[in-house]
Amino acid sequence: MKRKGLTIRGKILLGFVLEVLIFAVYGVYGIVTVQNNAVKIDEWNRVIDPSLDAIKDLKLLVVNSQRLTFSFIYSPPQAPTLEEDKQALQNLHEQEYPQLKERISTLTGFWKDSTQVEQMENAFQRVEALMADQKVALSTFRTVDDRNDFLKISNLNQLVEDKLLPATSVILGDLDKIEQAKKQEKEIYHDDVVEAFQNLKLQTILLVLFITFVGLILAWLVTNDIVLPIEKINAVIARLSRGELPEESEIDTISKRSDEVGEIARSVYNLVSGLRSVAAFAESIGRKEYDVPFKPLSENDVLGNALINMRDNLAKMTTLETRQNWANRGLAEFSRILRESSDDVEHMADVVISELVTYLKANQGGFFIVREDEGGEEEPYLELVACYAWDKKRFLEKKIYKGEGLTGQVWQEGEMLYLEDVPDDYVMITSGLGKANPNSILIVPLKAADVVYGVIELASFDKFEDYQREFVEKVAESIAATLAMLKNTEQTQRLLEESKMLAERMAAQEEQTRQYIEEMQATQEELAQRQLLAESKERVIYSNAIVLHVNKRFQITQANELASQVLYYAPEELKGMTLNELFASEAKYEEMRMQLSRGQSWRGIVTIRAKSGDELWVKILAGTIQNGESTEYMIVLDDINEARLLHVN
């Protein structure tokens, strides 16, 4: 009977087909795994790292806004940086913050955690509320008088204690939570990538096991001519199934055959070699040894090339993370140093320059501080207050002025200077082997709010990398902020002492003013009584006598109502009339005019003419009165005509 079922050839063919399918599935799985890892790495670089940088920038913006606000509030009215601080804070509110908010909002569109997005929106609201309070602080001190207003100063202090300081603390705490969550996401992504690679390694082992199984099946189907070679191949594959990597020499002879068995042996040989290199490469990646060389099996080796790309990306991210962690640790350490030693500037400078040179693994360092003459008689200069392994003889009894040497140029320009071509004899580094010229010099200004408070100079045999220079710049900003705070504190203390003295003087002046007011009130009461008496006398005169006011030309400028009644002239007729027109005697008129022109008074009895032609006897009292800046005469005429007639009769 004819045997049914697959022939050996068919079984072998079926086995190879299955093997090819498994290889295809494995290849697809490997490609998908690598692509998924590439996507995660891309998201890592495109979203997570930029988000962490943006959050740190927002924290720095909040700290800078608080620093500028406090500088504006507590600076004296004559401070040269007052308007600069105010303008810097306004620019931060109107330009820097909207740009940073837009940048973060764009990144949050890619965030997968809605809770983090909500937390960031809440942080924006708190930041904007903080900036609103800061604008209130800016609007409170509009003039110099506002800075001397104790009520406004008290309100601002209350605003700082109740709102600005607590709000800043809450905002920084919220941002720290978001930053920590993002770091955890970053760690999760890293673990996912490593886990995916381990799974890929496990699939490779499973594939080897499958090949072993297929090889065992085919061993029973081939002729005795290929049994022994296949057994050897099987032994190699068996060792692979146990996780071992045999030596290629075990199947080297079989791989030289030109038949199908030889082709299988050569495939196994290549597989062993490839797995050996892949395993070694995978172990190096697991140990974070990214500089181990690895050569793909061919130009089209998808897995090998993907592993290389993964290795390169992981190496790049590890380098960036290492440098970032290095910078963060350093910033935290120097922040602690500045907090603990901020009371003594020289002690702070000594600790800072020593730690900075050590942390950067440099060789020498100097810390210069700007010294200013309060009287303004001497030009500001730089003074070396601390150094580390520095040739201090070069700076003994020497002042560095703006623009003088490299250090003075950095002070004048306010920009970092980095040199790798160091001038000869600029500075010598002394060691146990003698003296030598450094290979690089880094000079960084201690600048805050565009004001340079000092300079740090570092020398090293090695080059300062970009990330190291950026780190020194950030440390310099923190040092400058501390120096600015110390300077503002001194100025504030001096201002408080002056305010106390001013308050004491004002209290004394207030007592003097109170006494003066009491005296003025008594004087005013006396003047009021005199004025009432004068007004009473004036009313008596105006009601019982003719009163005329004349100018220097003796023209009538004003007449009372009784004058119109007695002389029968209307008020408008009397106004402008010359006094001579009323006198019947020219001699009496001239006598009175001469006396009044000399500034003397005049008394007499004269005859005057009324409009009706009647002549009236009157007694005249005339004198000079001062009307503002002009001089005029007052003529008082008492009608004695009836008394005269009675006397004649």
C-alpha positions in Angstrom: 0.0 0.0 0.0 1.1 3.5 -0.7 1.9 5.4 2.4 -0.2 8.4 3.0 1.0 11.6 4.5 3.8 13.9 3.8 7.0 12.7 2.4 10.4 13.6 3.9 10.8 16.2 1.2 7.3 17.5 2.0 8.0 17.5 5.7 11.3 19.2 5.2 9.6 21.7 2.9 6.8 22.2 5.4 9.4 22.7 8.1 11.2 25.3 6.1 8.0 27.0 5.3 7.1 27.1 9.0 10.5 28.3 9.8 10.3 31.1 7.2 6.9 32.1 8.6 8.2 32.2 12.1 11.2 34.3 11.0 8.8 36.6 9.2 6.6 37.0 12.3 9.7 37.5 14.4 11.0 40.1 12.0 7.7 41.9 12.0 7.6 41.8 15.8 11.1 43.1 16.0 10.4 45.9 13.6 7.2 46.9 15.3 9.0 46.7 18.7 11.8 48.9 17.4 9.4 51.3 15.8 7.3 51.6 19.0 10.5 52.3 20.9 11.4 54.9 18.3 8.0 56.5 18.8 8.4 56.6 22.5 11.9 58.0 22.2 10.7 60.6 19.8 7.9 61.6 22.2 10.5 61.7 25.0 12.6 64.1 23.0 9.7 66.1 21.5 7.3 66.4 24.5 8.7 65.3 27.9 12.2 66.9 27.8 10.9 70.3 26.3 8.1 70.2 28.9 10.6 69.8 31.8 12.7 72.6 30.4 9.6 74.9 30.0 8.4 74.1 33.6 11.9 75.0 34.9 11.8 78.2 32.8 8.4 79.1 34.3 9.8 78.4 37.8 12.7 80.7 37.1 10.3 83.4 35.7 8.3 83.3 38.9 11.4 83.6 41.0 12.7 86.5 38.8 9.3 88.3 39.0 9.5 88.0 42.9 13.1 89.2 42.9 12.3 92.2 40.6 9.2 93.1 42.6 11.1 93.0 45.9 13.9 95.0 44.4 11.4 97.6 43.2 9.6 97.8 46.5 12.6 97.9 48.8 15.0 99.9 46.7 15.6 103.5 47.8 14.0 106.3 45.7 17.4 107.3 44.3 18.4 103.7 43.3 19.8 103.8 39.8 18.2 100.4 38.9 14.7 101.4 40.1 13.2 102.1 36.7 15.2 99.3 35.2 13.7 96.8 37.7 10.2 98.2 37.0 10.7 97.9 33.2 12.2 94.4 33.5 9.2 93.3 35.6 6.7 94.9 33.1 8.6 93.1 30.2 8.3 89.9 32.1 4.6 90.4 32.6 3.8 91.6 29.1 6.3 89.6 26.9 8.2 86.8 28.6 5.3 85.3 30.4 2.8 85.3 27.5 5.5 83.7 25.2 6.3 81.0 27.8 2.6 80.4 28.5 2.0 79.9 24.8 5.0 77.5 24.6 3.8 75.4 27.5 0.2 75.4 26.3 1.4 74.0 23.0 3.3 71.3 24.8 0.3 70.4 27.1 -1.7 69.7 23.9 0.5 66.6 23.6 0.2 65.5 27.3 -1.7 62.3 27.9 -2.5 62.9 31.5 -5.5 65.3 31.8 -4.7 65.8 35.6 -1.3 67.3 34.7 -2.9 69.6 32.1 -5.4 70.8 34.8 -2.6 71.3 37.3 -0.7 73.4 34.7 -3.9 75.5 34.0 -4.3 76.1 37.8 -0.6 77.1 38.0 -1.2 79.6 35.1 -4.1 81.1 37.0 -2.0 81.4 40.2 0.9 83.0 38.2 -1.5 85.5 36.7 -3.0 86.3 40.1 0.5 86.8 41.4 1.4 89.1 38.6 -1.8 91.1 39.2 -0.7 91.6 42.8 2.8 92.6 41.6 1.2 95.2 39.3 -0.6 96.6 42.4 2.8 96.9 44.0 4.2 98.7 41.0 1.2 101.1 40.9 1.5 101.9 44.6 5.0 103.6 44.3 4.4 106.0 41.4 6.4 109.0 42.9 9.2 109.5 45.4 6.6 110.8 47.9 4.8 107.4 47.7 8.0 105.7 48.9 7.9 108.0 52.0 4.2 107.3 52.7 4.2 105.1 55.7 0.7 103.9 55.0 1.6 102.8 51.5 4.8 101.1 52.8 2.7 99.3 55.4 0.1 98.2 52.9 2.9 96.9 50.6 4.5 95.0 53.4 1.2 93.4 54.2 0.7 92.6 50.5 4.2 90.9 50.4 3.5 88.9 53.6 -0.1 87.9 52.8 -0.1 87.4 49.1 3.2 87.6 47.2 5.3 85.3 49.4 2.6 82.6 50.0 1.5 82.7 46.3 5.1 82.3 45.1 5.6 79.3 47.4 2.4 77.7 46.3 3.2 78.2 42.6 6.7 76.7 42.9 5.3 73.8 44.9 2.7 73.1 42.1 5.3 73.3 39.4 7.6 70.9 41.4 4.7 68.4 41.5 4.2 68.7 37.7 7.9 68.4 37.1 8.2 65.3 39.3 5.3 63.7 37.4 7.0 64.4 34.1 10.2 62.9 35.4 8.3 59.8 36.4 6.9 59.6 32.9 10.4 59.8 31.5 11.5 57.0 33.8 8.5 54.9 32.7 9.4 55.5 29.0 12.9 54.4 29.7 11.8 51.2 31.5 9.4 50.5 28.6 12.2 50.7 26.1 14.4 48.4 28.1 11.6 46.0 28.7 10.8 45.9 25.0 14.4 45.1 24.2 14.4 42.3 26.8 11.2 40.9 25.2 12.9 41.1 21.8 15.8 39.1 23.3 13.4 36.6 24.7 11.8 36.2 21.2 15.2 35.6 19.8 15.7 32.7 22.2 12.2 31.4 21.4 13.1 31.5 17.7 16.3 29.5 18.4 14.2 26.9 20.3 11.9 26.7 17.3 14.8 26.1 15.0 16.0 23.4 17.3 12.6 21.7 17.2 12.5 21.9 13.4 16.0 20.6 13.2 15.2 17.6 15.3 12.2 16.8 13.1 14.2 17.0 10.0 16.9 14.8 11.5 14.5 11.9 11.5 13.6 12.5 7.9 16.9 12.8 6.2 19.0 10.0 5.0 22.0 8.5 6.9 24.2 10.6 4.6 23.2 13.8 6.5 22.3 12.3 9.9 25.7 12.9 11.5 26.1 16.4 10.2 22.6 17.3 11.2 23.3 15.7 14.7 26.3 18.0 15.1 24.2 20.9 13.9 21.5 19.8 16.3 24.0 19.7 19.2 24.9 23.3 18.4 21.2 24.3 18.2 20.5 22.3 21.4 23.1 24.4 23.2 21.5 27.5 21.8 18.2 26.3 23.2 19.7 26.2 26.6 20.8 29.8 26.2 24.4 28.9 25.4 26.3 30.3 22.5 28.6 27.6 21.1 31.8 28.1 19.2 31.6 28.5 15.5 34.4 25.9 15.1 32.0 23.1 16.0 30.2 23.4 12.7 32.9 24.9 10.7 33.7 21.7 8.7 30.0 21.0 7.9 29.5 24.6 6.7 32.1 24.0 4.0 29.9 21.4 2.2 28.2 22.6 -1.0 24.9 20.8 -0.5 21.7 21.7 1.4 23.2 20.5 4.7 26.2 22.7 4.2 23.8 25.6 3.6 22.0 24.8 6.8 25.3 24.6 8.6 26.4 27.9 7.2 23.1 29.5 8.2 23.5 28.1 11.7 27.1 29.3 11.7 25.9 32.8 10.7 23.1 32.6 13.2 25.5 31.7 16.1 27.8 34.5 15.1 25.0 37.0 14.7 23.4 35.9 18.0 26.7 36.1 19.7 27.3 39.7 18.5 23.7 40.6 19.2 23.8 39.2 22.7 27.1 40.9 23.5 25.7 44.2 22.1 22.5 43.8 24.1 24.5 43.1 27.3 26.6 46.3 26.7 23.4 48.3 26.2 22.0 46.8 29.4 25.2 47.9 31.2 24.8 51.4 29.6 28.1 50.8 27.8 27.1 52.6 24.6 30.6 52.9 23.1 30.9 49.1 22.4 31.4 48.6 18.6 28.8 46.6 16.7 28.6 45.7 13.0 25.3 44.7 11.5 25.1 41.4 9.6 24.5 43.4 6.4 23.4 46.8 5.1 19.9 45.5 5.2 20.0 44.1 8.7 16.9 45.8 10.1 17.3 44.5 13.6 21.0 45.3 13.8 20.5 48.8 12.4 17.5 49.4 14.7 19.7 48.3 17.7 22.4 50.7 16.6 19.9 53.5 16.3 18.4 52.6 19.7 21.9 52.5 21.2 22.8 55.9 19.8 19.5 57.5 21.0 19.9 56.0 24.5 23.5 57.1 24.6 22.5 60.7 23.6 19.7 60.8 26.2 21.9 59.3 28.9 24.6 61.9 28.2 22.0 64.7 28.3 20.5 63.4 31.4 23.9 62.9 33.1 24.9 66.5 32.3 21.5 67.8 33.4 21.6 65.9 36.7 25.2 67.2 37.2 24.0 70.8 36.6 21.0 70.4 38.9 23.0 68.9 41.7 25.5 71.7 41.4 22.9 74.4 41.3 21.2 72.9 44.4 24.6 72.7 46.2 25.5 76.3 45.4 22.1 77.5 46.4 22.6 75.9 49.8 26.0 77.5 50.1 24.7 80.9 49.2 21.8 80.6 51.7 24.1 79.5 54.5 26.9 82.0 54.0 25.0 85.0 52.7 25.7 87.0 55.9 29.4 87.3 55.2 30.3 88.2 51.7 34.0 87.3 51.9 33.3 84.0 53.5 30.7 83.3 50.9 33.1 84.2 48.1 35.8 81.9 49.6 33.5 78.9 49.9 31.9 79.5 46.4 35.2 79.8 44.5 36.7 76.8 46.2 33.6 74.6 45.6 33.2 75.9 42.0 36.8 75.0 41.0 36.5 71.6 42.6 33.1 70.9 41.0 34.3 71.8 37.5 37.6 70.0 38.1 39.4 73.1 37.1 42.8 74.2 38.5 42.4 77.8 39.6 39.8 80.4 40.3 39.3 84.0 41.5 36.3 85.8 42.9 36.2 89.6 42.3 33.6 92.0 43.8 32.8 95.6 42.6 33.7 98.2 45.2 32.1 101.6 45.1 32.9 104.8 47.0 29.7 106.0 48.7 30.8 109.6 48.4 31.3 109.2 44.7 34.9 110.6 44.9 36.6 107.4 43.6 35.9 105.4 40.5 34.4 101.9 41.1 36.9 99.1 40.8 37.2 95.3 41.1 38.8 93.7 44.2 39.9 90.1 44.5 38.2 88.9 47.7 38.7 85.1 47.3 40.7 82.7 45.3 41.6 79.1 44.9 45.2 78.0 43.9 45.5 81.5 42.4 48.6 83.6 41.9 47.5 86.2 44.4 50.7 88.3 44.0 49.3 89.5 40.7 46.5 91.3 42.5 48.1 92.5 45.7 47.4 96.2 46.3 45.9 96.4 42.8 42.5 97.7 41.6 41.0 96.6 38.3 39.0 99.3 36.7 36.4 99.0 33.9 38.0 98.0 30.6 41.3 97.1 32.2 42.6 93.7 31.0 40.3 90.8 30.2 38.6 90.9 33.6 37.9 94.6 33.3 36.5 94.1 29.8 34.1 91.4 31.0 33.0 93.8 33.8 32.4 96.6 31.2 30.6 94.5 28.6 28.7 92.3 31.1 29.2 89.3 28.8 31.0 85.9 29.5 34.5 85.5 27.9 35.9 82.1 27.1 39.5 81.7 25.7 41.3 78.6 24.6 44.2 80.6 23.2 45.4 82.0 26.5 48.0 84.8 26.3 51.4 83.9 27.6 52.1 84.8 31.2 48.5 85.8 31.7 48.2 83.4 34.6 50.3 80.4 35.6 49.0 77.2 37.2 51.4 75.9 39.8 51.6 72.2 40.5 54.1 69.7 42.0 55.7 69.5 38.5 56.2 73.3 38.2 54.3 76.1 36.5 52.4 76.0 33.2 50.1 78.2 31.2 46.4 77.1 31.3 44.7 75.8 28.1 41.4 77.6 28.8 40.2 80.7 30.7 36.6 81.3 31.6 35.6 84.8 32.9 31.9 85.2 33.9 30.3 88.5 35.1 28.1 88.3 38.3 25.2 90.1 36.7 21.6 90.6 37.9 19.1 92.9 36.3 21.8 94.3 33.9 24.0 95.3 36.9 27.4 93.7 37.3 28.2 93.0 41.0 31.5 91.1 40.4 33.4 88.7 38.2 34.5 85.1 38.5 37.6 83.9 36.7 38.5 80.2 36.2 41.6 78.6 34.7 42.1 75.0 33.7 44.3 72.7 31.7 41.2 71.1 30.2 38.6 72.8 28.1 35.3 74.0 29.5 32.5 72.3 27.7 29.3 74.1 26.6 27.2 72.6 29.4 29.9 73.6 32.0 29.9 77.2 30.8 26.1 77.3 30.9 26.3 75.9 34.5 28.8 78.6 35.5 26.5 81.3 34.0 23.5 80.1 36.1 25.6 79.9 39.2 26.9 83.4 38.5 23.2 84.6 38.2 22.4 83.1 41.7 25.6 84.7 43.2 24.7 88.1 41.6 21.1 87.8 43.0 22.5 87.1 46.4 24.9 90.1 46.2 22.1 92.3 45.0 19.9 91.1 47.9 22.7 91.9 50.4 23.2 95.3 48.8 19.5 96.0 48.9 19.3 94.8 52.5 22.0 97.2 53.5 20.3 100.0 51.7 16.9 99.1 53.3 18.5 99.0 56.7 20.1 102.4 56.1 16.7 103.7 54.9 14.9 102.4 57.9 17.4 104.1 60.2 17.0 107.4 58.2 13.2 106.9 58.4 13.4 106.5 62.2 15.5 109.7 62.5 13.1 111.5 60.2 10.1 110.3 62.3 11.7 111.7 65.4 12.4 115.1 63.7 8.8 115.1 62.4 7.5 114.5 65.9 9.5 117.5 67.2 8.3 119.6 64.3 4.8 118.5 64.9 5.0 119.8 68.5 6.4 123.1 67.2 3.7 123.3 64.6 1.0 122.7 67.2 2.3 125.6 69.3 2.5 127.8 66.3 -1.1 127.0 65.3 -2.3 127.9 68.8 -0.5 131.2 68.5 -1.9 131.8 65.1 -5.4 131.0 66.3 -5.0 133.6 69.1 -3.7 136.1 66.6 -6.5 135.4 64.2 -9.1 135.9 66.9 -7.5 139.3 67.8 -7.4 140.4 64.1 -11.0 139.3 63.7 -12.0 141.5 66.7 -10.0 144.4 65.2 -11.6 143.9 61.8 -15.1 143.9 63.4 -14.3 147.2 65.2 -12.9 148.7 62.0 -16.0 147.6 60.0 -18.2 149.1 62.7 -16.3 152.4 62.5 -16.5 152.4 58.8 -20.2 151.8 58.8 -20.6 154.8 61.2 -18.5 157.1 59.0 -20.2 156.0 55.7 -23.6 156.6 57.2 -22.9 160.0 58.8 -20.3 161.7 56.5 -19.6 162.1 52.8 -16.7 159.8 51.8 -14.8 160.2 48.6 -11.9 158.1 47.2 -9.6 159.9 44.8 -6.5 158.8 42.9 -3.2 160.5 42.6 -4.6 162.9 40.0 -7.3 163.7 42.5 -10.0 162.2 40.3 -13.0 160.7 42.3 -12.9 156.9 41.9 -15.5 156.0 44.5 -18.2 157.9 46.5 -20.7 156.7 49.1 -24.5 157.1 48.8 -24.6 160.2 51.2 -22.4 162.1 48.8 -25.0 161.7 46.0 -27.8 162.8 48.3 -26.0 165.9 49.6 -24.3 167.1 46.4 -27.2 166.0 44.1 -24.8 164.2 41.7 -25.5 160.7 40.5 -22.8 158.1 41.4 -21.7 157.9 37.7 -21.4 161.7 37.5 -19.1 161.8 40.5 -16.9 159.1 39.3 -14.1 160.6 37.2 -14.8 164.2 38.4 -11.8 166.2 39.6 -12.0 167.2 43.2 -11.1 170.8 42.3 -14.6 171.1 40.6 -16.2 170.7 44.0 -14.1 173.2 46.0 -15.2 176.9 46.0 -11.7 178.0 47.2 -8.8 177.2 44.9 -6.3 178.0 47.7 -7.9 175.5 50.1 -7.8 172.8 47.3 -4.1 173.5 46.6 -3.2 173.4 50.3 -4.9 170.0 50.7 -3.4 168.6 47.5 0.2 169.6 48.5 -0.2 168.1 52.0 -1.6 164.8 50.6 1.1 164.6 47.9 3.8 164.7 50.6 2.1 161.7 52.3 0.6 163.9 55.1 -3.0 164.1 56.3 -5.0 167.4 56.1 -7.8 168.9 58.1 -9.8 172.0 57.4 -13.2 173.7 56.8 -14.0 174.6 53.2 -16.9 175.5 51.0 -18.0 173.1 48.3 -20.4 173.5 45.5 -23.4 171.2 44.9 -24.8 170.4 41.5 -27.7 172.8 42.2 -25.2 175.7 42.7 -25.6 175.8 46.5 -22.5 176.2 48.6 -22.1 173.9 51.6 -19.8 174.3 54.6 -18.0 171.1 55.4 -15.3 169.9 57.7 -12.7 167.8 55.8 -10.4 165.1 57.1 -8.2 163.7 54.3 -5.4 161.1 54.3 -3.5 158.5 52.3 -4.6 154.9 52.1 -2.9 151.9 50.4 -5.1 149.9 48.0 -2.9 146.9 47.1 0.1 148.1 45.1 -1.6 151.5 44.3 -1.9 154.6 46.5 -5.1 156.7 46.7 -6.6 159.3 49.0 -9.7 159.1 51.2 -11.6 162.4 51.8 -14.2 162.5 54.6 -16.5 165.5 54.5 -18.7 166.3 57.5 -21.7 168.6 56.7 -21.5 171.6 59.2 -23.8 173.9 57.2 -26.7 173.7 59.7 -24.4 174.2 62.7 -23.0 177.3 61.0 -26.4 178.8 60.3 -27.5 178.2 63.9 -24.3 179.9 65.1 -24.8 182.9 62.8 -28.4 183.4 63.9 
